[in-house]
Amino acid sequence: MIVAFLEVGLSMVWLLCDAASRVRVATWLVASPSSVWGEHKLWTLATSPLLETSFLSLLLQGLVLLTLMPTLERFWGTPRFLRFAVATSLAATVAGTLFGVLIDQDFPISGLDPLVYASIVAFGTIYKTKPVQFFAVLPMTGRQLMYGFLGFGALFVVLQGLWVQGVAFAAAIAMAALLLSHRFSPSILWKRWRLKRLRSHLKVVRDEPGKWLN
């Protein structure tokens, strides 16, 4: 609900503005290769996911936010879910804008589409055998839902040549896979480092002859 409130609120304000106001708002809030790496508006990497410029996309993202993502939030807890949302969204905007600089294509990246794809990958990984009803009509498993959305996303990118947006989607999905990994997850690596650091402070000292005390 926090993510939905922020995106829907900001996006509706933008959609209700006139054309001149939209341009001013987009200039300061939407991430693009030129604005981020040319004009150094680095804050747009964080604000751009909260602004969706298409009303139809906003409806679809809101539907996923209210139907699919609460399951992940209940599984992880709100703090971890919010960290997941921030990490995948930032990965998408950073990778997409850098790729735009590389191919010299100034394509803006906005909205929560990367988070949607990352969440579907997380859902399909955690609940791979869970039965779901796609739009309350088509029965499938969580893994089948994931493959279906990934296939749709790939066709969406390839048929329209939206390579910058495709790289943003891929970066969000890769970050989701990294966060779900039991071997390379940043939180698990951080806990292992802290445990190793705590163990390095332990010493074995002589207490009594023939006895040892940690």
Salt bridges, closest charged atoms under 4 A:
GLU39 OE1 - LYS41 NZ 2.95
GLU208 OE1 - LYS211 NZ 3.85
